[in-house]
Amino acid sequence: MPRFFGSDLDEIAPEQARFHVLPVPYEKTVSYGHGTSNGPAAILAASDQLERWDGASDPGADGIYTWPAIDCSGKPEKVIASIAAAVARILEIGGMPVVLGGEHTVTWGVVQGYLAAGRNDFGVVQVDAHADLRDRYEGDPLSHASVMRRVVEAGVPLFQLGNRAYSQEERTARAKYNVRYIDADRLVRERIDAIELPADFPPNVFFTLDTDGIDPSVLPATGTPVPGGLGWYQVLALFESVARQRRIIGFDLLEFAPIKGFHAFDFTAAVLIYKLMGIVQRSG
């Protein structure tokens, strides 16, 4: 079984690892480019080229365990239930889920896993080109374009960063569900690299990162690229600013669609995952 950074890290028991990488090659509702189902395998393969030292610390020293990929065949409800069960299992043994998608619908399964494990004290911070707050898209309430609607309907607070493509319906949903946000037209143009979460935002944060939240000049390997996105160092700085204020309890990277012959993008995604692990490590 391929492991995250398996070329340099010893295989360990799951109970010994802080970071639990969960590949979820789910792709059912993508509405433009395809290939997100290939994302987890490409990231795992590219991770073998990482350096242990991330520039500030050694995240691998905290232990990284890679679970078998979720079986994404069958009905969406079945797959989402499988994701939730896997995440709940990781939490039960004290691990931190690091989920590799797959389309953004995956995050709804992840959030259900936290709720099933009795975690009600968390909010979600989302980096994304899109708001994903439609009630349904193309008639599907489990669409990647509806995932954050399901999250806020479950009562989980949401803070959105870098949105630059959304509908009037989603603007209305933001107001209805008290979604806080800083869109790309401010975040990028004003070069904001640190945010202040509202005082009433929960003490724990799950961070969901849609690849298309990053500008396509940096990482174009995604099905729905939108110009005007976040830069490399801005993404890392924003994540770090959240980690300084709240406890990060997990994160995911979604919508990565490898482009054949351009392994630089696979490696960029793998480095990003490892860098985020490092920020969590240094945050205590």
Secondary structure, 3 states (H helix, E strand, C coil): CCCCCCCCCCCCCHHHCCEEEEEECCCCCCCCCCCHHHHHHHHHHHHHHCCCCCCCCCHHHHCEEECCCCCCCCCHHHHHHHHHHHHHHHHHCCCEEEEEECCCCHHHHHHHHHHHCCCCCEEEEEECCECCCCCCECCECCCCCCHHHHHHHCCCCEEEECCCECCHHHHHHHHHCCCEEECHHHHCCCCCCCCCCCCCCCCEEEEEEEHHHECCCCCCCECCCCCCCECHHHHHHHHHHHHHHCEEEEEEEECECCCCCCHHHHHHHHHHHHHHHHHHHHCC
